[in-house]
Amino acid sequence: MTPAARDLTQGMRRLTGGSFAMGSDHFYPEERPQRQVQVDPFWIDETPVTNRQFDAFVRATGHKTLAEIAPDPKDYPGMLPGMARPGSLVFTPPDAPVQLDNPGGWWTFHFGAYWRRPYGRHGPKALDDHPVVHVAFADAEAFARWSGKDLPTEAEWEFAARGGLEGKAFAWGDELAPGGRMLANYWQGQFPSENLELDGWARTSPVQTYPANGHGLYDMIGNVWEWTTDWYAEAAALKGPSPCCLPQNPRGGSLEGSYDPQMPDIPIPRKVIKGGSHLCAENYCQRYRPAARHPEAIDSATTHLGFRCVVRA
């Protein structure tokens, strides 16, 4: 059965929209300033898209993800010989201490890694009820289009993640682990070498493992980062409120403004991703919060990046 032949909102929650305080003044600079915005009503998936759901899409369309296609060296000046082969980035815990400002210390490009084999061609197969990973932005967009849906804006995503709570650091309150209870899949211990696995998971976890938020949504925080449709810009550079009214359904920056200034020779635009992942820790990347945001190149495909969809009223 094609998506057009069934109720698009099956497995989704309808949110009434409204105004809320977006961003945060208390954590990372790119989240500032906190500002009041307003979003219209919309439906959003209860969970990230799973491997089972993505498999149905691939079987119906024959879609090949970016990780399954060899990169063109012309698009990546300085690419080493032999790297123009299909593959993707896999988190690999280092054997020795590494600097936290060098992600190359724990990311390894694995030939043959893609959504069905998230840890490489010789690793375990993807599990049906886990979030699909190794999906670049175009892959997520293709799934959404096939489903008759869209990807959320950053504002829609954050409104949904807050679950109706206003001004709280986390999706469930102001304490990360109230009473020692793990409420999301994130890293416990000293990242990237010490994983205490207090939540029971070293990598991704099945969707709906943790309690839903106030909107009935699962895994908005942790497990996998999620794509939004907004081009990345510093929050301070985005248009602020007018004298008369709140920003309505605010959007991100421009395509040109989203390029990474540290990579001028490789002008790949970046989208906003939200929610953090199972690799976010207290000593590194405290982005397991609704306000947290991060720029991600649209050609990125990794073991901790997925998505969910929306339907706008």
C-alpha positions in Angstrom: 0.0 0.0 0.0 1.4 3.4 -0.9 1.4 6.3 1.5 -1.2 8.1 -0.6 -3.6 5.2 -0.1 -3.7 5.5 3.7 -4.1 8.1 6.4 -0.9 10.2 6.4 -1.3 11.0 10.0 -1.2 7.4 11.2 1.6 7.2 13.8 1.6 11.0 14.2 0.5 13.5 16.8 -1.3 16.7 16.1 0.1 19.7 17.9 -2.1 22.8 18.2 0.8 25.2 17.7 1.1 28.5 19.6 3.9 30.7 21.0 6.9 29.5 22.9 10.3 30.6 24.1 12.8 29.3 21.4 16.5 29.0 22.1 18.4 29.4 25.4 20.6 32.0 27.0 22.3 29.5 29.3 24.2 26.9 27.2 25.9 27.3 23.8 26.3 30.6 21.9 24.5 29.4 18.8 21.3 29.0 20.9 21.2 32.7 21.9 19.2 34.8 22.3 16.1 33.1 23.7 13.1 34.7 21.8 9.4 34.3 21.6 8.1 32.8 18.3 4.8 31.3 17.1 4.1 28.2 15.0 0.9 27.0 13.3 -0.7 23.7 14.1 1.0 20.6 12.5 1.3 16.8 12.8 4.6 15.2 13.7 5.8 11.6 13.7 5.7 10.0 17.2 9.1 8.5 16.6 12.1 8.9 14.4 11.8 7.1 11.1 12.8 3.5 11.8 14.8 1.0 9.7 11.5 -0.9 9.0 9.9 2.3 7.6 12.9 3.2 5.5 13.1 -0.3 4.2 9.5 0.0 2.9 10.5 3.3 1.1 13.6 1.7 -0.5 11.7 -1.4 -1.6 9.0 0.8 -3.2 11.3 3.3 -4.9 14.7 1.7 -5.4 16.2 4.7 -3.6 20.0 4.6 -3.1 21.3 6.7 -0.2 24.2 9.1 -0.5 26.3 6.6 1.5 25.8 4.0 -1.2 27.1 6.2 -4.0 30.8 6.9 -4.6 31.7 10.6 -4.0 32.9 12.6 -7.0 36.5 13.8 -6.2 35.7 17.1 -8.1 33.3 18.0 -5.3 36.0 17.4 -2.6 39.3 19.1 -3.4 42.2 17.3 -1.7 40.4 14.0 -1.5 42.9 11.2 -0.9 43.4 8.6 -3.6 41.2 5.6 -3.0 38.6 7.4 -1.0 36.1 7.8 -3.9 34.2 4.7 -2.8 30.8 4.3 -1.2 30.8 4.5 2.6 29.9 6.6 5.6 31.2 7.8 9.0 31.1 5.4 11.9 31.7 6.2 15.6 34.8 4.3 16.7 35.9 4.7 20.4 39.6 5.6 20.6 42.1 3.4 22.3 44.1 6.3 23.7 43.2 9.8 25.0 42.2 12.3 22.3 41.6 16.0 22.2 37.9 16.8 22.4 38.3 19.5 19.8 39.2 17.0 17.1 36.3 14.8 16.1 38.6 12.9 13.8 39.7 11.1 17.0 36.5 9.0 17.1 35.0 9.2 13.6 36.2 6.6 11.0 35.1 6.5 7.4 34.0 2.9 6.7 33.7 1.7 3.1 30.4 -0.2 2.8 28.7 1.4 5.8 25.2 2.5 5.1 21.7 2.3 6.6 21.4 -1.5 6.3 24.9 -2.1 7.7 25.4 0.9 10.0 28.7 -0.2 11.4 30.3 -1.3 8.2 29.9 -4.2 5.7 31.1 -6.8 8.3 29.1 -5.4 11.2 25.6 -6.3 12.4 22.5 -5.6 10.2 20.3 -2.7 11.1 17.5 -3.5 13.5 13.9 -2.9 12.4 12.8 -0.9 15.4 15.9 1.3 15.7 16.1 4.8 14.0 17.5 4.7 10.5 20.9 6.3 10.3 23.4 7.1 7.6 20.8 9.3 5.9 22.0 12.5 4.3 19.6 15.4 4.0 18.5 14.4 0.5 17.7 10.9 1.7 15.5 12.2 4.4 13.8 14.6 2.0 13.2 11.9 -0.5 11.5 9.7 2.2 9.4 12.6 3.3 8.3 13.4 -0.2 7.4 9.7 -0.9 5.4 9.7 2.3 3.4 12.8 1.4 5.0 14.6 4.3 7.7 17.2 4.9 10.7 17.6 7.2 10.1 19.9 10.2 11.4 23.5 10.5 13.7 24.1 13.4 10.9 26.0 15.2 8.4 23.2 14.7 10.9 20.6 15.9 11.7 22.6 19.0 8.1 23.3 19.8 7.4 19.6 19.6 10.4 18.6 21.7 9.5 20.8 24.6 6.3 18.8 25.1 4.4 21.8 26.4 7.0 22.8 29.1 8.1 26.4 29.1 11.5 27.6 30.0 12.9 24.2 31.0 16.5 23.1 30.2 15.5 19.5 29.3 12.4 18.1 27.7 11.2 16.8 31.1 12.4 19.6 33.5 15.5 21.2 34.7 17.4 18.0 35.9 19.2 15.8 33.5 18.6 12.5 35.4 16.0 13.1 38.1 16.5 10.6 40.9 19.2 8.9 38.7 16.5 8.0 36.1 17.6 7.9 32.5 15.0 9.6 30.4 16.8 9.5 27.0 19.6 7.7 25.3 22.7 9.8 25.8 26.3 9.1 26.8 27.1 8.5 30.5 30.8 8.7 31.4 33.8 10.5 29.9 33.3 10.8 26.2 34.6 9.3 23.9 36.4 6.4 25.6 34.4 5.7 28.8 30.8 4.6 28.2 29.2 3.5 31.5 25.9 2.6 29.6 23.8 3.5 32.6 20.9 3.7 30.2 21.6 0.2 28.9 22.6 1.2 25.4 26.0 1.8 23.8 24.6 3.0 20.5 21.1 3.5 19.2 18.1 2.2 21.1 14.7 1.0 19.9 12.3 3.8 19.4 9.8 4.2 22.4 12.4 2.8 24.8 12.1 5.9 27.0 8.9 7.8 28.1 7.1 10.1 25.7 7.2 13.8 26.3 4.1 15.9 27.1 3.0 15.8 23.5 3.2 12.0 23.3 6.4 12.0 21.2 9.3 9.6 21.7 13.1 10.1 21.3 12.9 13.8 20.6 16.0 13.9 22.8 19.1 11.7 22.4 19.3 8.4 20.4 19.9 10.2 17.0 20.2 13.7 15.8 17.4 14.8 13.5 17.4 16.8 10.3 15.3 20.0 10.0 14.7 21.8 6.8 16.2 25.1 7.9 19.5 26.4 6.6 21.9 27.0 9.4 22.6 30.5 10.7 23.6 31.8 14.2 20.4 32.5 16.1 21.6 36.0 16.8 21.7 36.7 13.0 18.1 35.5 12.4 15.3 38.0 12.1 14.0 39.1 15.5 10.4 40.0 16.6 8.8 43.1 15.0 7.4 45.8 17.2 3.8 44.6 16.6 3.9 40.8 16.7 5.8 37.6 17.2 7.7 35.9 14.4 5.2 33.5 12.7 6.6 30.1 11.6 10.2 31.5 11.6 12.7 30.0 9.2 16.5 29.7 9.2 19.2 31.5 7.3 20.1 31.5 3.6 21.8 28.7 1.6 24.8 30.9 0.9 25.1 31.9 4.5 25.1 28.3 5.7 28.5 27.4 4.3 31.2 26.5 6.8 33.7 29.5 7.0 36.4 27.0 8.0 36.1 25.1 4.7 36.1 27.8 2.0 37.3 25.3 -0.7 34.4 23.0 -0.1 31.2 25.1 -0.1 28.7 22.5 1.1 25.6 24.1 2.6 24.5 23.1 6.1 21.1 22.4 7.7 20.1 22.7 11.4 20.0 19.4 13.2 18.3 19.0 16.6 18.0 16.8 19.6 21.5 15.4 20.3 22.3 11.7 20.1 23.6 8.8 22.1 27.0 10.4 21.7 26.2 13.5 23.6 27.7 13.6 27.1 28.1 15.9 30.1 31.8 16.5 29.3 31.1 16.9 25.5 28.2 18.2 23.5 25.5 18.8 26.1 23.0 19.1 23.3 20.4 16.6 24.6 18.0 19.6 25.0 15.2 21.1 23.0 17.0 24.4 22.5 20.2 22.8 21.3 21.1 23.1 17.6 24.0 22.2 15.4 25.1 22.8 11.8 25.4 19.7 9.6 26.6 19.6 6.0 23.8 18.2 3.8 26.1 15.5 2.5 26.7 14.1 6.0 25.7 10.6 6.8 26.7 9.1 10.1 25.8 6.5 12.7 24.0 9.0 14.9 21.9 11.0 12.5 18.3 10.4 11.5 15.0 12.3 11.1 11.2 12.4 11.5 8.5 14.0 9.4 5.6 16.5 9.7 2.3 17.2 8.0 1.2 20.8 8.2 -2.4 21.6 8.8 
